[in-house]
Amino acid sequence: MCLGIPGQIVEVTDAESRLAVVNVGGVKRTVNIAFVVDEEHPASSCVGEWVLVHVGFAMSRLDEEEAARTLALLQEMGEVQAELDAMRDSA
């Protein structure tokens, strides 16, 4: 399964190529922000914005509350997966 993960844009490194550094859970990665910029939201306005990151692309903008909820759910899913793995191993 492929998931989009919320991250916060911390730096626009190349506005013309639409590249930015995004902090995803403490890990910083360069991603393409072409899908989240337009005339109303130029690349220069993206720093501080939360985005949904998938395979190197910022797919959509999120507000901070939605990003926090999504991160919490992903963490919860990881805990559930660990429990399922433990149950499977003990059978």
Buried (B, 14 or more C-beta within 10 A) or exposed (E): EEEBBBBBBBEBBEBEEBBBBBBBEEEEEEBBBEBBBEEEEEBEEBEEBBBBBBEEBBBEBBEEEEBEEBBEEBEEEEEEEEEEEEEEEEE
